[in-house]
Amino acid sequence: MSKEILAPLAGKIIQLNIEVGVAVEEDEEILVIEAMKMETPVFAPASGTIESIRVSAGDEVEEDQVLAVIGD
């Protein structure tokens, strides 16, 4: 079962720490969003393999936007 990684807030993606096909552990930092000059890390909600990444560094995102998908 796939698990979507959602943006916790609106902001700009300033760092991606993942690639498609890479295994991640639950609570591993996978990217960083900047909003109002504050950096907010986003963590993997579950362990698995990155199936897709739907954003790039520099992209502006909205709250609850799907950033990436983790598969089993």
C-alpha positions in Angstrom: 0.0 0.0 0.0 1.4 3.4 -1.0 1.6 6.3 1.5 1.5 9.9 0.3 3.8 12.5 1.9 1.9 15.8 2.2 3.2 19.3 2.7 2.5 20.3 6.3 2.4 24.0 5.3 2.6 26.2 2.2 6.1 27.3 1.3 9.1 26.7 -1.0 11.0 23.4 -1.3 14.6 24.2 -0.5 16.2 20.8 -0.1 15.3 17.3 -1.3 17.1 14.4 0.4 15.4 11.6 -1.6 15.4 10.0 -5.0 13.0 7.6 -6.7 13.8 4.0 -5.8 15.6 4.8 -2.5 14.5 3.1 0.7 13.6 5.4 3.6 12.9 4.7 7.3 9.9 6.1 9.2 10.7 9.5 10.6 13.7 10.0 8.2 14.0 13.6 7.0 13.2 13.6 3.3 13.0 17.3 2.4 12.9 20.8 3.8 10.3 23.5 3.2 10.9 27.2 3.8 8.1 29.5 4.9 8.5 33.0 6.3 12.3 32.5 6.6 11.8 29.4 8.8 12.9 26.0 7.6 10.6 23.1 8.3 11.8 19.5 7.8 9.4 16.9 6.4 9.8 13.4 7.7 8.8 10.1 6.1 5.4 8.9 7.6 6.4 5.3 7.1 9.2 3.0 6.0 9.4 1.9 2.4 10.7 2.8 -1.1 10.2 6.2 -2.8 7.9 5.5 -5.7 7.5 9.0 -7.0 8.6 12.6 -6.2 6.2 15.3 -7.3 8.2 18.4 -6.5 11.7 19.8 -7.1 13.9 22.1 -5.2 12.6 25.6 -5.7 9.0 24.7 -6.2 6.3 26.6 -4.3 3.8 24.2 -2.6 0.5 24.5 -0.9 -0.5 23.0 2.4 -1.6 19.3 2.0 -0.1 19.1 -1.5 1.3 15.6 -2.3 5.1 15.9 -2.3 6.1 12.2 -2.8 4.8 8.7 -2.5 6.3 5.8 -0.5 5.5 2.2 -1.5 6.0 -0.9 0.6 
